[in-house]
Amino acid sequence: MTFHRRNDEFYFTIHSFECGIGDHLLSWVPVYSLLTELGFVYLHSPLTLYPFHSTENSQEIGAFLGFDFFPKIRQGLVQEDIPLEEFCHICMNAESIVDVREYLFSKNNKAGTVYSFNFKIGAKIRPVLKKLPRLFGCRINRDLASYYLLNMQKNHPDISLRSDKINIVVLVRRGDIAKFKLDNKVFWGTKIHKKYLLIEEYERELKRVIEQEGMENCHILIFSDGNRKGVLHLERELEYGRRDDITREDIYMMKQIDYDKEFDIFKKYRNVNFFISDDFDRFKKAFYAMTCAEIVIGNHVCDFFRISNYFKINENQRRYCLGPRMNDWTASL
């Protein structure tokens, strides 16, 4: 059921929180899909991501992904804050999408209202947001993916994808490769998902694909964050008192470890290129390659890996997922 707009009278906006772009979009897309199906018009609020997420300027990431095509939120509009926990409770118990519209109108039904969703306060209920399309059977709105495609047609990152080869992208989740293990203490990769993958598991899957396709036919691109991102994350956790199992000495020791040497395991293959860093240029190249390559290998618990499938340009792309499957809307992509 799609509701027709009434002179664009009702709007909505989504405020982000300090997280990675994958985590944000996995919640943004379902809420955007649901509200546009109800006939509301989206007004874009500036992204707020981790300050060390590839660039100090979150707006550069937003522009790259296509957010600049949306009309921006402006001063003077009446914003009605929607409590995420209450909103999710309504969604989980609604008989139809009509109940969601009536709930929003019960908050404010004046023309020109902007319904404001603040993801910052909803970390514990983001899994519910990610299931919204399944709850109501509404389509995944691909507006943002279309805007990203327009951007890439105008100016895409300079990365040598081979037209005469099968381009294979391997995205190694930094939490898997680093693990930040010191004195038998593991600081990364186990807290949330209770599992991390060894780099040997990525290499084993790559080997299987290469044996299937033929080494002479393959062009391999290995992407991963540098060590800096993980260390800064833990420094931030320590600063805000969220970790009592790490010390300043631990942080110092982590900075001395060359985790990137573990990527030498891939050097035995021909036609392999490495992109190991945490800068904006690498972010753009990794994302573009994951949307265009013929084959992509990654950890399914990695938000960045899963959300890239939404922006996929190559419709014939094959994806090989490592790790446990995540039960959210991306499973239908």
C-alpha positions as CSV (number, residue, x, y, z in Angstrom):
1,M,0.0,0.0,0.0
2,T,1.5,3.3,-1.1
3,F,0.0,6.6,0.2
4,H,-0.1,9.6,-2.1
5,R,1.5,12.8,-0.9
6,R,-0.8,15.7,0.0
7,N,1.0,18.7,-1.4
8,D,4.2,17.6,0.4
9,E,2.6,18.7,3.7
10,F,4.4,16.3,6.0
11,Y,8.1,15.7,6.3
12,F,10.6,13.6,8.2
13,T,14.2,13.8,9.0
14,I,16.7,11.3,10.5
15,H,19.5,12.5,12.9
16,S,22.5,10.2,12.9
17,F,24.8,9.4,15.8
18,E,28.5,8.6,16.2
19,C,28.8,5.3,14.4
20,G,30.1,3.8,11.2
21,I,28.4,4.6,7.9
22,G,27.3,0.9,7.6
23,D,25.6,0.9,11.0
24,H,23.8,4.2,10.3
25,L,22.5,3.1,6.9
26,L,21.3,-0.2,8.0
27,S,18.8,1.7,10.1
28,W,18.3,4.7,7.8
29,V,17.2,2.7,4.8
30,P,14.3,0.9,6.5
31,V,13.0,4.1,8.2
32,Y,13.3,6.0,5.0
33,S,11.5,3.2,3.1
34,L,8.6,3.1,5.6
35,L,8.1,6.9,5.8
36,T,8.3,7.5,2.0
37,E,5.7,4.6,1.6
38,L,3.5,6.6,3.9
39,G,3.8,9.6,1.6
40,F,6.1,11.7,3.8
41,V,8.9,13.8,2.3
42,Y,12.5,13.4,3.5
43,L,14.6,16.4,4.5
44,H,18.2,15.6,5.0
45,S,20.0,16.4,8.3
46,P,23.8,16.4,8.3
47,L,25.5,13.1,9.1
48,T,27.4,12.7,12.4
49,L,29.8,9.7,12.2
50,Y,32.8,8.6,14.2
51,P,35.3,11.4,13.7
52,F,38.0,8.9,12.7
53,H,35.7,7.1,10.2
54,S,37.8,7.6,7.1
55,T,37.5,11.4,7.1
56,E,37.0,14.1,9.7
57,N,34.2,15.5,7.6
58,S,31.1,13.2,7.6
59,Q,29.5,15.4,5.0
60,E,32.1,14.2,2.4
61,I,30.9,10.6,3.0
62,G,27.3,11.8,2.6
63,A,28.0,13.6,-0.6
64,F,29.8,10.6,-2.0
65,L,26.9,8.3,-1.3
66,G,24.3,10.7,-2.8
67,F,22.8,12.4,0.2
68,D,23.3,15.8,-1.4
69,F,20.5,15.1,-3.9
70,F,17.9,15.3,-1.1
71,P,16.4,18.6,0.0
72,K,18.0,19.8,3.3
73,I,16.4,20.5,6.6
74,R,16.0,24.2,7.1
75,Q,15.4,26.5,10.0
76,G,11.8,27.5,10.9
77,L,10.2,24.2,10.4
78,V,8.3,22.6,13.3
79,Q,10.1,19.4,14.3
80,E,8.2,16.7,16.3
81,D,10.6,14.4,18.0
82,I,9.6,10.8,17.7
83,P,10.7,8.6,20.6
84,L,12.4,5.6,19.0
85,E,11.5,3.1,21.6
86,E,7.8,4.1,21.5
87,F,7.9,4.1,17.7
88,C,9.4,0.6,17.5
89,H,6.8,-0.6,20.0
90,I,4.0,0.7,17.8
91,C,5.6,-0.9,14.7
92,M,6.0,-4.3,16.4
93,N,2.3,-4.3,17.5
94,A,0.7,-2.6,14.5
95,E,-1.8,-4.5,12.4
96,S,-0.9,-2.5,9.3
97,I,1.2,0.4,8.0
98,V,-1.9,2.6,8.5
99,D,-1.5,2.3,12.3
100,V,2.0,3.8,12.0
101,R,0.7,6.8,10.1
102,E,-2.1,7.3,12.7
103,Y,0.5,7.1,15.5
104,L,2.6,9.9,13.8
105,F,-0.5,12.0,13.3
106,S,-1.4,11.5,17.0
107,K,1.8,13.3,17.8
108,N,1.2,16.2,15.5
109,N,-1.1,16.4,12.5
110,K,-0.4,20.1,11.5
111,A,0.7,20.6,7.9
112,G,4.4,21.3,7.6
113,T,5.4,19.2,10.5
114,V,8.8,17.4,10.4
115,Y,8.8,14.1,12.2
116,S,12.3,13.8,13.7
117,F,14.0,10.5,14.3
118,N,17.1,10.6,16.4
119,F,19.1,7.4,16.1
120,K,21.5,8.5,18.8
121,I,19.1,7.4,21.6
122,G,18.1,4.2,19.9
123,A,21.1,2.0,19.9
124,K,19.4,-0.8,21.8
125,I,16.4,-0.9,19.4
126,R,18.2,-0.5,16.1
127,P,17.6,-4.3,15.4
128,V,13.9,-3.5,15.3
129,L,14.4,-0.7,12.8
130,K,16.3,-3.0,10.6
131,K,13.3,-5.4,10.5
132,L,10.7,-2.7,9.5
133,P,10.4,-3.7,5.8
134,R,9.6,-7.3,6.8
135,L,7.0,-6.2,9.4
136,F,4.9,-4.4,6.8
137,G,6.0,-6.0,3.5
138,C,7.0,-2.6,2.2
139,R,9.6,-2.3,-0.5
140,I,13.1,-1.2,0.1
141,N,13.3,2.3,-1.3
142,R,16.3,2.6,-3.5
143,D,16.3,6.4,-4.0
144,L,19.7,6.8,-2.3
145,A,21.2,4.0,-4.3
146,S,20.0,5.8,-7.5
147,Y,21.7,9.0,-6.4
148,Y,24.9,7.1,-5.7
149,L,24.8,5.7,-9.2
150,L,24.4,9.2,-10.6
151,N,27.4,10.3,-8.7
152,M,29.5,7.4,-9.9
153,Q,28.5,8.0,-13.5
154,K,29.8,11.6,-13.2
155,N,33.0,10.9,-11.3
156,H,33.9,7.6,-9.8
157,P,37.1,6.8,-7.8
158,D,40.3,6.1,-9.7
159,I,40.7,2.4,-9.2
160,S,41.8,-0.1,-11.9
161,L,39.0,-2.6,-12.3
162,R,39.9,-4.8,-15.2
163,S,37.4,-5.3,-18.0
164,D,39.4,-8.4,-19.2
165,K,39.4,-10.1,-15.8
166,I,37.1,-11.3,-13.1
167,N,37.5,-8.6,-10.4
168,I,37.4,-10.2,-6.9
169,V,37.1,-7.8,-3.9
170,V,38.1,-9.2,-0.5
171,L,37.0,-6.9,2.4
172,V,38.8,-7.9,5.6
173,R,37.0,-6.6,8.7
174,R,39.6,-4.9,10.8
175,G,38.1,-6.3,14.0
176,D,38.8,-9.8,12.6
177,I,42.4,-9.3,11.5
178,A,43.7,-7.2,14.4
179,K,41.9,-8.7,17.4
180,F,44.2,-6.4,19.5
181,K,45.4,-9.3,21.5
182,L,47.9,-8.4,24.2
183,D,48.9,-10.6,27.2
184,N,46.0,-12.9,26.4
185,K,43.5,-10.0,26.5
186,V,41.3,-9.7,23.4
187,F,39.9,-6.1,23.0
188,W,38.2,-6.2,19.7
189,G,36.0,-8.6,17.7
190,T,34.4,-10.6,20.5
191,K,32.4,-8.2,22.6
192,I,29.4,-7.9,20.2
193,H,29.3,-10.9,17.9
194,K,31.2,-13.3,20.1
195,K,33.2,-14.3,17.1
196,Y,36.0,-13.1,14.9
197,L,37.4,-14.6,11.7
198,L,41.0,-15.4,11.2
199,I,42.6,-14.0,8.1
200,E,43.2,-17.6,7.1
201,E,39.4,-17.9,6.6
202,Y,39.3,-15.1,4.1
203,E,42.3,-16.5,2.3
204,R,40.7,-20.0,2.2
205,E,37.5,-18.6,0.6
206,L,39.6,-16.6,-1.9
207,K,41.5,-19.8,-2.8
208,R,38.3,-21.7,-3.4
209,V,37.0,-18.9,-5.7
210,I,40.2,-18.7,-7.6
211,E,40.3,-22.5,-8.1
212,Q,36.8,-22.2,-9.4
213,E,37.4,-19.3,-11.8
214,G,41.1,-19.9,-12.7
215,M,44.0,-17.8,-11.5
216,E,44.7,-16.5,-15.0
217,N,41.2,-15.0,-15.1
218,C,41.2,-13.2,-11.8
219,H,42.1,-9.7,-10.7
220,I,42.2,-9.5,-6.8
221,L,41.7,-6.4,-4.7
222,I,42.3,-6.6,-0.9
223,F,40.7,-3.9,1.2
224,S,40.9,-3.3,5.0
225,D,41.2,-0.4,7.5
226,G,44.6,0.4,8.9
227,N,45.5,-0.2,12.5
228,R,44.8,3.4,13.4
229,K,41.0,3.1,13.3
230,G,40.9,0.3,15.9
231,V,43.3,2.0,18.3
232,L,41.4,5.3,18.1
233,H,38.2,3.4,18.9
234,L,39.7,1.9,22.0
235,E,41.2,5.2,23.1
236,R,37.7,6.7,22.8
237,E,36.2,3.9,24.8
238,L,38.9,4.4,27.5
239,E,38.3,8.2,27.5
240,Y,34.6,7.8,28.2
241,G,35.1,5.2,30.9
242,R,33.4,2.4,28.9
243,R,36.2,0.0,29.2
244,D,37.8,-1.1,32.4
245,D,39.9,-3.9,30.9
246,I,42.4,-1.7,29.0
247,T,45.1,0.8,30.1
248,R,47.1,3.5,28.5
249,E,50.0,1.1,28.3
250,D,47.9,-1.3,26.3
251,I,47.0,1.4,23.8
252,Y,50.7,2.3,23.5
253,M,51.6,-1.4,22.8
254,M,48.8,-1.7,20.2
255,K,50.3,1.2,18.3
256,Q,53.6,-0.6,18.0
257,I,52.2,-3.7,16.4
258,D,52.3,-4.1,12.7
259,Y,49.1,-6.0,12.0
260,D,49.3,-5.3,8.3
261,K,52.0,-8.0,8.0
262,E,49.2,-10.6,8.3
263,F,48.1,-9.6,4.8
264,D,51.3,-11.2,3.4
265,I,49.2,-14.4,3.2
266,F,47.6,-13.0,0.0
267,K,50.9,-12.2,-1.7
268,K,51.2,-15.7,-3.2
269,Y,48.5,-14.9,-5.7
270,R,49.1,-13.1,-9.0
271,N,47.3,-9.9,-10.0
272,V,46.7,-8.9,-6.4
273,N,46.4,-5.3,-5.2
274,F,46.4,-4.1,-1.6
275,F,44.4,-1.1,-0.2
276,I,45.2,-1.1,3.6
277,S,44.5,2.2,5.2
278,D,41.9,4.3,6.9
279,D,41.7,7.4,4.8
280,F,38.8,8.8,2.7
281,D,40.4,7.8,-0.6
282,R,40.5,4.2,0.5
283,F,36.9,4.4,1.7
284,K,35.7,5.6,-1.7
285,K,37.8,3.0,-3.6
286,A,36.6,0.1,-1.4
287,F,32.9,1.1,-1.6
288,Y,33.0,1.6,-5.3
289,A,34.9,-1.6,-5.9
290,M,32.4,-3.5,-3.8
291,T,29.5,-2.2,-5.8
292,C,31.0,-2.9,-9.2
293,A,33.2,-6.0,-8.9
294,E,32.1,-9.4,-10.2
295,I,32.8,-11.2,-6.9
296,V,32.9,-9.8,-3.4
297,I,34.1,-11.7,-0.3
298,G,33.4,-10.4,3.2
299,N,32.2,-11.1,6.8
300,H,28.4,-10.9,7.0
301,V,28.5,-9.3,10.5
302,C,30.4,-6.3,8.9
303,D,27.8,-3.5,8.4
304,F,30.0,-1.9,5.7
305,F,30.0,-5.2,3.7
306,R,26.2,-5.7,4.0
307,I,25.1,-2.2,3.2
308,S,27.3,-2.0,0.0
309,N,24.9,-4.6,-1.5
310,Y,22.1,-2.0,-1.4
311,F,24.2,0.3,-3.6
312,K,25.2,-2.5,-5.9
313,I,25.8,-1.3,-9.5
314,N,26.8,-4.7,-11.0
315,E,23.5,-6.7,-10.9
316,N,25.4,-9.9,-11.8
317,Q,27.7,-9.7,-8.8
318,R,28.2,-12.8,-6.7
319,R,28.8,-12.4,-3.0
320,Y,30.4,-15.0,-0.7
321,C,29.6,-14.3,3.0
322,L,31.7,-15.5,5.8
323,G,30.6,-15.6,9.5
324,P,27.1,-15.8,10.9
325,R,24.2,-14.5,8.9
326,M,22.5,-11.4,10.2
327,N,18.7,-11.4,10.4
328,D,17.7,-8.0,8.9
329,W,16.4,-6.5,5.7
330,T,19.7,-7.0,3.9
331,A,19.0,-10.7,3.7
332,S,16.5,-9.9,0.9
333,L,19.0,-8.1,-1.3
